[in-house]
Amino acid sequence: MKTIDIDQPGFFAKHQVGDEAAGFYAAQGYLVVHDAVSPAEIQELRDEAVAICRQERGEMKIHETHEQEMPPLEELRTLPDDEAIRHFLCIHFPHKISSVMQGYLAHPVVVDVLTRVISPNVKAMQSMLFVKSAGKPGQAWHQDEDYIPTRDRSLAGAWIALDDAVIENGCLWVIPGSQRPGILWPQYPHDDRKYDCAQMSYDFPYSDADAVPVEVPAGAIVFFNGYLLHKSEPNTQTSGYRRALVNHYMSAESLLPWHGSTGPAATADTRDIVMVAGTDPYAWKGIADTATAGIRPAGEGGCGDGRVDLYTHRQNLEDAAKA
Ligand SMILES: O=C(O)CCC(=O)C(=O)O
């Protein structure tokens, strides 16, 4: 097993979380709390991941264009645990079907950090359970605010490592400080099969030399800003997984013009949220239940939506501008 250095800038023990950690997050856009989640909690989350993948917590769908990626449910349920979860890259919104996953939204270390770096009032709106078994692809460079727009740039991910995450099994990579300009860089539907079907950011003023791998031991939590450019590479190991539960949060003061919200952009506000700290200034709106748990395609059979390389994408943009 690779030795992971926890004695490096941006890494803190639980009891060290304070102004220095908050300052590192503000400057660099991320921070790591090691030993944040206990071995018993990791085991609970791993066991729950198996139950979710076996669809014992409820059936989950993969989009019909990607159905070939998954064995039929009846077959999945007959497989040994290790083999059953091997088919999964990621499950979206596991907290919508699992009370265990829902409970971890308000993990004490998460609440401690986020109330320092976001606001005393924090709400969660999304969870993703990455299994990322050996051979599964990574996620191309992106910023999470491309997908979950806040109005005050408060989006933050809390990425709980359920395995040691290292370069070889597809740990996170970040571009420190890239959140600072507060710009959402363009994205295109890349055709790079190292990555899944989510779009890739480009034309940002950083190079791969600016990127750092965030190698962390199981039990660490990586916190990262919604404007931080980040990616993960494929799991190139021949067995095992790189499991992580990543939950997303924002200030409760901001509206959330996201899916499930209706009406003018200025007042759109997804209310399928879970308060994890403080008070909700919009409690009078009530809580909605709009998101459903689902299986995220790995894109192993292609993405089915006209993927292109960057050169062709630029040509397409030029052609569209001329038309
Ligand atoms: O865990 C990964 O591989 C990618 C996670 C990610 O990109 C995210 O949570 O936004």
The ligand as a Gaussian input file, in Angstrom:
#p B3LYP/6-31G(d) Opt

LIG

0 1
 O      -14.839000      11.538000      -7.168000
 C      -14.614000      11.796000      -8.339000
 O      -14.016000      11.035000      -9.070000
 C      -15.082000      13.088000      -8.933000
 C      -15.891000      13.890000      -7.975000
 C      -16.262000      15.191000      -8.532000
 O      -15.800000      15.620000      -9.554000
 C      -17.231000      16.015000      -7.816000
 O      -17.695000      15.612000      -6.765000
 O      -17.547000      17.096000      -8.320000

